[in-house]
Amino acid sequence: MTSSNLRFSSKLPKAKTTIFTTVGNLARKNKAIDLSQGFPNFEIDPKLKELVTDAMENGHNQYATMQGYYGLREIISEKIEKLHKRLYDPESEITVTVGATQALFTAITAFVNQGDEVIVIKPAYDCYEPAILLNGGIPVYVQLDANGYEIDWQALKSKISEKTRMVIINTPHNPSGRIFSREDMLQLQEILRPTNCILVSDEVYEHIIFDGKEHQSASRFDDLAQRSFVCASFGKTFHVTGWKIGYCAAPAELMQEFRKTHQFAVFCVDHPVQRAMASYLKNEQNYLGLPSFYQEKRDLFLEGLKGSRFKYRPSEGTYFQLLDYTQITEEGDEAFAIRLILEHKLASIPISSFNVGNRQDGVLRFCFAKKNETLEEAVRILRSL
């Protein structure tokens, strides 16, 4: 059905179907092993399912409070204080959200106005820029280098102007698997200290970090914490991406504005799931055990690739691994990713579309949050190339 009498202009005229949807559809059509999108193919903890069922059977099936179930906000506050030595008031400084994407969108919407500039570090997850554009903002890009995906902090500093309203960071970083060190965060703090910029810190992989390193949350640093929205995801942490539940922590004066938008966008989040999460988080090992759980999978994947023609730098965090394929082919990453699906039945994500000017780095992103047998079959294919 068409509405031929309607006239309108798109608010996102350059938006296309995301690479995740394109690759996912092609993988399903060709029955390919899917190491593209960031979700596990193994079962969640039966205890967590049991807790959700219990919450529903105990009658928690109506609206939760707008800010989120207090018991969940309280234990989030305790978790952050234990890990990062920062106390957020669960009443006024923590909000439960429909996944981290909603937290990010809401923070951007609450503060970015027409003509405001927002610094985005590329390659970047693809939800930041549409939110900026929908609110009349202007994305300003800082490109990570192609060798190790390190950031040039002086380049970022040079991009800050009187129009800069916000800076968005992501650590651990998707798609590179890199983490920001303490030194990185201190440099960022010094750059932002004299400014009026808000920081949005995307920390959805906060508990998935390897080789004995520590996650350097923005909440650890006094000046950063005072200007930051820290956005996190229980979906990523507990292998339940379809549940779409996350949270946001920020100083009260920032959170007050955040909630003005939140209440009219979603009002509240799935109530029984919030109750379940509050109970599940009481066992700290449910999230403190994740580094070793995922490092075992990362190491299994990379060990299998030794002697292959792929080059790699082990992921420092997230459950993604970049593989450099330049010794195999000179194809662009999208062309090679499509050929891998069609000819070899293995799906990955090309990252050129996340770089400034679609820069070609000769790498593909693979998700290792999969069953071991899935990873082993993927390794067999990759070794054959």
C-alpha positions as CSV (number, residue, x, y, z in Angstrom):
1,M,0.0,0.0,0.0
2,T,1.3,3.5,-0.9
3,S,0.3,6.9,0.5
4,S,0.8,8.9,-2.7
5,N,-0.6,12.1,-1.2
6,L,1.9,12.3,1.6
7,R,5.0,14.4,1.3
8,F,7.9,14.3,3.8
9,S,11.6,14.5,4.0
10,S,13.7,11.9,5.8
11,K,15.4,12.8,9.1
12,L,18.1,10.2,8.2
13,P,18.3,10.5,4.4
14,K,21.7,8.7,4.3
15,A,20.8,5.9,6.6
16,K,21.0,2.4,5.0
17,T,20.2,-1.1,6.1
18,T,23.0,-1.8,8.7
19,I,25.8,-4.1,7.8
20,F,24.7,-6.3,10.7
21,T,21.3,-6.9,9.1
22,T,22.8,-7.3,5.6
23,V,25.3,-9.9,6.8
24,G,22.9,-11.6,9.1
25,N,20.3,-12.1,6.4
26,L,22.9,-13.4,3.9
27,A,24.3,-15.8,6.5
28,R,20.8,-17.2,7.2
29,K,20.0,-17.5,3.5
30,N,23.3,-19.4,2.9
31,K,23.2,-21.5,6.2
32,A,26.6,-20.0,7.1
33,I,28.2,-20.3,10.5
34,D,27.5,-16.9,12.0
35,L,30.4,-15.2,13.8
36,S,29.1,-11.8,12.7
37,Q,26.6,-10.4,15.1
38,G,27.5,-10.1,18.8
39,F,25.3,-12.6,20.5
40,P,26.0,-16.0,22.0
41,N,24.7,-19.3,20.6
42,F,24.9,-21.1,23.9
43,E,22.3,-21.3,26.6
44,I,22.0,-18.8,29.5
45,D,22.3,-19.8,33.1
46,P,19.2,-21.8,34.1
47,K,19.2,-20.0,37.4
48,L,18.5,-16.7,35.6
49,K,15.5,-18.2,33.8
50,E,14.3,-19.6,37.1
51,L,14.5,-16.2,38.7
52,V,12.5,-14.5,35.9
53,T,9.8,-17.2,36.2
54,D,9.7,-16.8,40.0
55,A,9.2,-13.0,39.5
56,M,6.3,-13.5,37.2
57,E,4.7,-16.1,39.4
58,N,5.1,-13.8,42.3
59,G,3.0,-11.2,40.5
60,H,5.6,-8.7,39.3
61,N,4.0,-8.3,35.9
62,Q,2.8,-4.7,36.0
63,Y,4.8,-1.5,35.4
64,A,8.0,-1.1,37.3
65,T,8.9,2.4,38.6
66,M,10.1,4.8,35.9
67,Q,13.7,4.8,37.2
68,G,13.7,1.0,37.5
69,Y,13.1,-1.4,40.4
70,Y,14.8,0.1,43.4
71,G,16.3,-3.3,44.5
72,L,18.1,-3.5,41.2
73,R,19.3,0.1,41.2
74,E,20.6,-0.5,44.8
75,I,22.7,-3.5,43.8
76,I,24.0,-1.7,40.7
77,S,25.2,1.1,43.0
78,E,26.9,-1.5,45.3
79,K,28.6,-3.2,42.3
80,I,30.0,0.1,40.9
81,E,31.3,1.2,44.3
82,K,33.1,-2.2,44.9
83,L,34.7,-2.2,41.4
84,H,35.4,1.5,40.8
85,K,35.2,3.2,44.2
86,R,32.4,5.6,43.1
87,L,29.1,5.8,45.0
88,Y,26.1,6.5,42.9
89,D,22.9,7.3,44.7
90,P,20.4,4.5,43.6
91,E,17.5,6.9,44.0
92,S,18.7,9.8,41.9
93,E,21.8,8.7,39.9
94,I,21.0,5.3,38.4
95,T,18.3,4.4,35.8
96,V,17.4,1.0,34.4
97,T,17.1,1.1,30.6
98,V,15.9,-0.9,27.6
99,G,19.4,-2.1,26.9
100,A,22.5,0.2,26.6
101,T,21.4,1.4,23.2
102,Q,18.4,3.2,24.8
103,A,20.6,4.6,27.5
104,L,23.0,6.0,24.8
105,F,20.1,7.4,22.7
106,T,18.4,9.0,25.7
107,A,21.6,10.7,26.9
108,I,22.3,12.1,23.5
109,T,18.6,13.2,23.1
110,A,18.6,14.9,26.5
111,F,21.6,17.1,25.8
112,V,22.3,17.5,22.1
113,N,20.6,20.5,20.4
114,Q,20.5,21.8,16.9
115,G,24.1,22.6,15.7
116,D,25.8,21.0,18.7
117,E,28.9,19.0,17.8
118,V,29.5,15.5,19.2
119,I,32.9,13.9,19.0
120,V,32.8,10.3,17.9
121,I,35.8,8.0,17.9
122,K,35.9,5.8,14.8
123,P,35.5,3.0,14.0
124,A,32.3,3.3,16.1
125,Y,29.3,1.1,16.8
126,D,26.6,2.4,14.4
127,C,24.0,3.7,16.9
128,Y,25.8,6.8,17.9
129,E,25.6,8.9,14.7
130,P,21.9,8.4,13.9
131,A,21.0,9.6,17.4
132,I,23.2,12.7,17.0
133,L,21.7,13.5,13.6
134,L,18.1,13.0,14.7
135,N,18.6,15.6,17.4
136,G,20.2,18.1,15.0
137,G,23.7,17.5,16.2
138,I,26.9,17.3,14.1
139,P,29.2,14.3,14.4
140,V,32.8,15.2,14.5
141,Y,35.1,12.3,13.9
142,V,38.4,11.2,15.4
143,Q,39.8,8.1,13.6
144,L,41.8,5.4,15.5
145,D,44.9,4.4,13.7
146,A,44.9,1.2,11.7
147,N,47.9,-0.3,13.6
148,G,46.6,-1.3,17.0
149,Y,43.6,1.1,17.0
150,E,45.2,3.5,19.4
151,I,43.8,7.0,19.8
152,D,45.7,10.2,19.1
153,W,44.6,12.3,22.1
154,Q,46.0,15.5,20.6
155,A,43.9,14.9,17.5
156,L,40.8,14.6,19.7
157,K,41.8,17.7,21.7
158,S,42.1,19.7,18.4
159,K,38.5,18.8,17.5
160,I,37.0,20.4,20.6
161,S,35.4,23.8,19.9
162,E,32.9,26.1,21.5
163,K,30.3,24.1,19.7
164,T,31.3,20.7,21.3
165,R,28.5,19.5,23.5
166,M,29.5,15.9,24.0
167,V,32.2,13.3,23.5
168,I,31.4,9.6,23.1
169,I,33.8,6.9,24.1
170,N,33.6,3.1,24.0
171,T,35.8,0.9,26.2
172,P,36.3,-2.1,25.9
173,H,36.0,-1.0,22.2
174,N,33.8,-2.6,19.6
175,P,34.9,-3.5,16.9
176,S,38.7,-3.4,17.7
177,G,38.7,-5.3,21.0
178,R,41.0,-2.6,22.4
179,I,40.6,-1.2,26.0
180,F,41.4,2.3,27.2
181,S,44.2,2.2,29.7
182,R,44.3,4.3,32.9
183,E,46.7,6.6,31.1
184,D,44.2,7.0,28.2
185,M,41.5,8.0,30.7
186,L,43.7,10.4,32.5
187,Q,44.6,12.1,29.2
188,L,40.9,12.4,28.3
189,Q,40.2,13.8,31.8
190,E,42.8,16.5,31.3
191,I,41.5,17.4,27.9
192,L,37.9,17.7,29.1
193,R,38.6,19.4,32.4
194,P,38.5,23.0,31.1
195,T,35.5,22.3,28.8
196,N,31.7,22.2,29.2
197,C,31.5,18.8,27.4
198,I,29.4,15.9,28.6
199,L,31.0,12.5,28.3
200,V,29.0,9.5,27.2
201,S,30.9,6.3,28.1
202,D,29.7,3.2,26.4
203,E,30.9,0.4,28.7
204,V,28.7,-2.5,27.6
205,Y,31.6,-5.0,27.7
206,E,32.7,-3.8,31.1
207,H,33.1,-7.3,32.5
208,I,34.7,-8.9,29.4
209,I,38.3,-8.0,29.7
210,F,41.4,-10.2,29.4
211,D,45.0,-11.0,30.4
212,G,44.7,-9.6,33.9
213,K,43.8,-6.1,32.7
214,E,41.3,-3.9,34.5
215,H,38.3,-2.0,33.0
216,Q,39.0,1.7,33.5
217,S,35.4,3.0,33.9
218,A,34.8,6.7,33.5
219,S,33.3,6.4,37.0
220,R,36.9,5.9,38.4
221,F,38.0,9.4,37.6
222,D,36.7,12.3,39.5
223,D,36.4,14.9,36.8
224,L,35.2,12.4,34.2
225,A,32.6,11.0,36.6
226,Q,31.1,14.4,37.2
227,R,30.4,14.9,33.5
228,S,29.7,11.3,32.5
229,F,26.8,9.1,31.6
230,V,28.1,5.5,32.1
231,C,26.0,3.1,30.0
232,A,26.1,-0.6,30.5
233,S,24.3,-3.8,29.4
234,F,23.1,-6.8,31.3
235,G,22.2,-8.4,27.9
236,K,25.9,-8.5,26.9
237,T,27.1,-9.4,30.4
238,F,24.7,-12.3,31.0
239,H,24.2,-13.7,27.4
240,V,20.6,-12.4,27.2
241,T,20.8,-9.9,24.4
242,G,17.2,-10.5,23.5
243,W,16.0,-9.3,27.0
244,K,17.2,-5.7,26.2
245,I,18.0,-4.6,29.7
246,G,20.8,-2.2,30.8
247,Y,21.5,0.7,33.0
248,C,22.9,4.2,33.1
249,A,24.7,6.0,35.9
250,A,25.3,9.7,36.1
251,P,25.4,12.6,38.6
252,A,22.0,13.6,39.8
253,E,21.8,16.9,37.9
254,L,22.5,15.0,34.6
255,M,20.3,12.1,35.5
256,Q,17.4,14.4,36.2
257,E,17.5,15.6,32.5
258,F,18.1,12.0,31.3
259,R,14.9,10.9,33.0
260,K,12.8,13.6,31.5
261,T,13.4,12.0,28.1
262,H,13.5,8.4,29.4
263,Q,10.0,8.6,30.9
264,F,8.4,9.7,27.6
265,A,10.4,7.3,25.4
266,V,9.9,4.0,27.3
267,F,8.8,5.0,30.8
268,C,10.0,1.7,32.3
269,V,11.7,-1.6,31.7
270,D,10.5,-5.2,31.8
271,H,9.6,-5.7,35.5
272,P,10.1,-9.4,36.1
273,V,13.5,-9.3,34.4
274,Q,14.6,-6.4,36.7
275,R,13.6,-8.5,39.7
276,A,15.6,-11.4,38.4
277,M,18.7,-9.3,37.7
278,A,18.6,-7.9,41.2
279,S,18.7,-11.4,42.7
280,Y,21.3,-12.7,40.2
281,L,23.7,-9.8,40.8
282,K,24.0,-10.8,44.5
283,N,26.3,-13.6,43.4
284,E,29.3,-11.5,42.3
285,Q,30.9,-14.5,40.5
286,N,28.2,-14.3,37.9
287,Y,30.0,-11.3,36.4
288,L,33.5,-11.6,37.9
289,G,33.9,-15.0,36.3
290,L,33.3,-13.6,32.8
291,P,37.0,-12.7,31.9
292,S,38.2,-16.3,32.3
293,F,35.1,-17.7,30.6
294,Y,35.5,-15.6,27.5
295,Q,39.3,-15.6,27.5
296,E,39.2,-19.4,27.2
297,K,37.1,-18.9,24.0
298,R,39.3,-16.2,22.6
299,D,42.4,-18.4,23.2
300,L,40.7,-21.4,21.6
301,F,39.9,-19.4,18.5
302,L,43.3,-17.9,18.2
303,E,45.2,-21.0,19.0
304,G,43.5,-22.7,16.1
305,L,44.6,-20.0,13.8
306,K,48.3,-20.3,14.5
307,G,50.0,-21.2,11.2
308,S,47.2,-19.8,9.1
309,R,47.6,-16.8,6.8
310,F,45.6,-14.5,9.1
311,K,47.4,-12.0,11.3
312,Y,46.0,-10.8,14.6
313,R,46.6,-8.9,17.8
314,P,44.7,-10.7,20.6
315,S,41.5,-8.9,21.7
316,E,42.0,-7.1,25.0
317,G,38.2,-7.0,25.7
318,T,34.7,-7.6,24.3
319,Y,34.0,-10.9,22.7
320,F,35.2,-9.8,19.2
321,Q,38.5,-10.6,17.4
322,L,39.8,-8.7,14.4
323,L,41.6,-10.8,11.8
324,D,43.9,-9.2,9.2
325,Y,43.4,-11.0,5.9
326,T,45.9,-9.0,3.7
327,Q,48.1,-12.0,3.1
328,I,45.1,-13.9,1.6
329,T,43.5,-11.3,-0.7
330,E,43.6,-7.7,-1.8
331,E,39.8,-7.5,-1.8
332,G,37.9,-4.9,0.1
333,D,36.5,-6.1,3.4
334,E,32.9,-6.1,2.3
335,A,33.7,-8.1,-0.8
336,F,35.8,-10.6,1.1
337,A,33.1,-11.0,3.8
338,I,30.4,-11.7,1.2
339,R,32.7,-14.2,-0.5
340,L,33.4,-15.9,2.8
341,I,29.6,-16.4,3.3
342,L,28.8,-17.5,-0.2
343,E,31.8,-19.8,-0.9
344,H,32.9,-20.9,2.6
345,K,29.7,-20.6,4.7
346,L,31.2,-18.4,7.4
347,A,29.9,-14.9,8.4
348,S,31.9,-12.0,9.8
349,I,31.6,-8.2,9.9
350,P,33.6,-5.9,7.6
351,I,34.5,-2.8,9.5
352,S,35.2,-0.3,6.8
353,S,31.7,1.1,7.1
354,F,32.5,2.1,10.7
355,N,35.7,4.0,9.6
356,V,35.9,7.6,8.4
357,G,35.6,7.6,4.6
358,N,35.1,3.8,4.7
359,R,38.9,3.4,5.3
360,Q,40.0,-0.1,4.3
361,D,42.1,-1.8,7.1
362,G,42.1,-5.3,5.6
363,V,40.4,-6.8,8.7
364,L,37.2,-8.6,9.5
365,R,35.5,-8.9,12.9
366,F,34.6,-12.3,14.3
367,C,32.5,-12.9,17.4
368,F,33.9,-15.7,19.7
369,A,30.9,-15.7,22.0
370,K,30.0,-19.1,20.6
371,K,30.0,-22.8,21.5
372,N,33.4,-24.3,21.3
373,E,32.3,-26.6,18.5
374,T,31.1,-23.6,16.5
375,L,34.5,-21.9,17.0
376,E,36.4,-25.1,16.0
377,E,34.4,-25.4,12.7
378,A,35.0,-21.7,12.0
379,V,38.8,-22.2,12.6
380,R,38.7,-25.2,10.2
381,I,37.3,-22.9,7.4
382,L,39.6,-20.1,8.1
383,R,42.7,-22.3,8.1
384,S,41.7,-23.6,4.6
385,L,42.0,-20.1,3.1
